[in-house]
Every structure is written in C-alpha cells, then in structure tokens.
Amino acid sequence: MTTWAAPEDEGREGRCSRVTFDIRPHADIVRLTVTHEDLADGGEFADASAGGPRCCPISSPC
C-alpha cells in the first residue's frame, strides 16, 4: 500500500489517496490487482479508471 498526491498537494492533510497492490500467482503468471481509494472527486475517479492521472503524481507520506 502507498499514498498518492498531486505534486501541489504534497503534505496537505486530506489530499492523499490510497493505492493498494495485490499480487497473486495465477497459473504460470501473476495477477496484479490495483485498488485506488479515497479519491477526492469524480475527476480523480475518471483519471484512475483510465489508467492514471493527467499529472504525474508522487508517492508521499500523508
């Protein structure tokens, strides 16, 4: 698990979302499930659903 924030929101209380990575064996490969939670609004949800945000987020302690 890690937290993510836009560069301009780094260190601001309540502006981080949480991303969890679940990696499990699946036959002769692995399955990666990425869960992104605590998004601020529908725009962030749409960005995450499309595969990533429009800006380059940073991993930061929140």
N, C-alpha and C positions, 0 to 999 in steps of 0.2 A: 504494500500500500504506500502511496505517496500523496502529497498535496500539490495542487497546481494553482497558479495565479498568473494573471497577465502582468507583464513587467511593471506597469504603472500601479498595480495593486499589491506588489510585494510587501509583505509585512503588515498590511492593513487587516485589522480584525474583521472576520466575517466575509472576506473576499476570496477565500480559497475554496476550491472544490476538492473532492477526494477521488482518487483513481486507484482501483484495486485490480491487480493482475493475477489471474488464476491459471496456472499451467499444469496440465494433467496429461498423462500418457493416453494415447488413443491409437490402438492397433500398433503400427510400426512408426507412428509420428507422434507429435504432441498437439494438444488443443489449447489454444490461448483464448481466454475469455477476459475482456476488459470491461470493467464496470465503472462508470463515471457518475458520481453522486454529488449532491449539494450544489448543483449548478444555480447560478443567480437568476436566470430568466429563460424564456423560450428561445432567445437568440443563441445563448450558450448551449442549450439543448440541441438546437439545429446544427450548430458547428460540430459538437461531439458526435452527433448521429451521422454526419457526413464524413467522419474520419479524423477530424481535428479542427482546431480553432483557426480563425483567419490570421491571428497574430501568432507569434512564436512564444508560447508560454514557458515559464521557467518552473522548475521544481523548487519550492521554497518552504521553509518551515512556517506553518501558520498557527 
